[in-house]
Every structure is written in structure tokens, then in C-alpha cells.
């Protein structure tokens, strides 16, 4: 049995809005068995635009029952039937949230008529309720009222069930099917095509424009995690409604996925990627000599100047890194802004100078051209990040049996990407930790 539900509300997300009307149609798949409908007092204002859309005014609901007065009745009417709705996650979120506020748990199998129609009737220009009614010749006697939309959705459901010789609806309602929580407008075959490998994924709107870009160690699992969230905020629901397509690019390793993601976000600036849009303060660790020729380390905010050894988001990050350098190369801490208490026993000024120059030599090596090797997309290739003059330049893939030795040899394989403080900081961290194989390239002509 199917419980076809439609709700009218004061707004678009269950976390901050309430229902003004609910209608439920019980169907056995062939005919209507029972119906239920009631107006509800939301105990909050109904925006004028919603009054215009639904025709439900404050005067109509002022004497209507509260949901809590009808909660047990509604839950009993829903029974253990499959919860069906057009864009099911919207209606379900409101019903589930309202029931939970009354201390009633509700977690039924769910079926979305948008997804169901898309699976059986591929190629339609739109899967809105209005368009499906037109396509199937269904008359909606009260569009945008819960009872009218629920009745129309029931007719569409029964038509689809009649066409569904393969009983595909049974797969759609399985909670572990991978489709249970997918956005209504997203073709399921695009989700199922995602590999379980590292890469970058793109959520796109109806016009094919990226609205969110992310990276993943496992593309299939990471994308699924976006849809199993229980957030019912306005932003979360709007985000899911706008996803019409998923695209992806396999990178072979999580490192290359991180580097590619950063570039792609800065190239497309998707509306739902917020972190990279916030301006970042940049601080650099600088090496300098006093008038007496004494080497020191210092931290300054980076504006347009060059010549810093490394860059960081915050002054504290730079300070921690500078302290690590003092310990690693046994520098005189008083030359680097630290108390004399950290001074290594017996360290002479000449030893400080020699150790400082040794540190600079290590940094000079980074000014060479090198590749940081990673896993490739297949067993026949290696992935790499290319670093030139200490700065990230791009990524690429080379045949595993290739003999790359010269800078010019690698240029054919490089996909140049935009660098940033994020990518350069990541490259610095990798080179400091030494957990990846690196290959220095000959630059001699």
C-alpha cells in the first residue's frame, strides 16, 4: 500500500517553517482506498507570496488544529505504507520533523514520483507535477493545495505502476539501494556511474553550471554522503533541488584531487563553495641579514613582496613553523624572535651562521624543478604534481615505464593549474614531511 502525501507550508525548509495543510491518499496501486486532509495552524506568519501561491490565508488557519493535536491521527493513517510524494524529501522532512517534535519516530520506505517518472519516462523536458499532469493527461483540480496535488500525484503514481512491468519501484524504495536519498532532479545513472576511486566531482544545475565542486578519496561514497545528511535547512534543501547532474574527474590519488579541486573552485567559483571565497590573510617566513651580516628569521604579512621561504594562513602557523626550523637546524633562537632559554648549549655565532646557510641551501633545492609522484589512474601510469621554483605549477600522468629526467620531458604531460596559498602550503608540507617520492629534473639546456 502507498500513502501519497502532499503538504503546504509557510516556507521551504522544515527546520524553520511549519505546515499549513496536509493531505494523504492511501492507494493500493490501482485505486484509491482512503483519503485524509486537514488545514493546520502553523503558529507563525504565512508569507504573502505563499498565500498567493496556495490560497491559504491566516484567516483560514486561525481556528485550524495544531499539528500536535493531529499527530497520532496522522501517524496512524500513514501506517506502515510506502511514503510517496512528488519531490519526496521535501514533504517527508516536514512530516518527520513535526512528528519528532511530538515524540513520534517515523522512518518509512519512501518513493519519489519525480525519480520514478524519470526512470520510466526518460527524456521529458521537465518532471514538475504540472508537466507530468500535462504529459499523462491528469487533471489537477486544485494545484498548490495539498489535497489537489496529492490526488494528482496519486493518479500519476498509478499510471507509472501500471507501466512498470519490471517492478522498478521496489528497487527505488530500498534504503540501501543508493537512490533512496538522491536529489529528485538527478538522473540515477549519473550517480551509479561514479567510481570508488579518488577524484574531483562537480554538482551542476539545470544549465550545466557547477554549483559545488569537491574532492574525494572515494567518489561514490563522498557524493552519497551529501545526500544522506539529515539537515533540513533552507540552504541544504535548496542545494539538493538545484542538482541536476554530476560530473567527475578521476585523479588516481587524493593529493592530486586536492590540488585539482582548489584550481577548479577558483576557476568556476561555484555558489555553494564558501570556504575559498573568504579572503585569507597571508604570512611569510623571511630570512634576512642585519647590517653586521647576522642571519635572522622573521614573519611579515605578505602583500606584493617576494622572497619569503614559506607562506601560511595565520601568524600562529608561521610562528610554529619557524620554531620547528630553529630546532631542526639548531639556529640561535634569539636571532629568530624566541627567548634565549631555547638556545642550544654552547652554540656559537659562527655555528649559527653555518647552520642557517645549510637551511637556506635546503630551501634553494626547492627552487629546482621536481615532480612529486603519486598513484596514477591505472596500473600503467604514475600521477605527479609538478613544482617549479618552489611553487606548484600543475598535475599530470606519465607512463610508469617512462624515463623522465629533464624538465622538457615532463612539459608534455603537465596540465597547468592555478596555484594558491592552499596548494603552495600543501606542497611545502609534503616536501617537509618527505612522505612522497620526489624526482628532481635536470634544467640544463
PyMOL commands that set and color helices and strands:
alter all, ss='L'
color gray80, all
select helices_A, chain A and resi 48-54+58-61+67-78+88-101+113-120+129-136+146-163+168-172+188-192+219-227+234-241+254-268+275-277+315-329+333-336+340-342+349-365+407-411+421-433
alter helices_A, ss='H'
color red, helices_A
select strands_A, chain A and resi 2-9+19-27+32-39+82-85+110-112+199-204+210-216+245-250+283-289+295-301+310-312+370-375+381-388+391-399+414-416+438-440
alter strands_A, ss='S'
color yellow, strands_A
deselect
rebuild
show_as cartoon
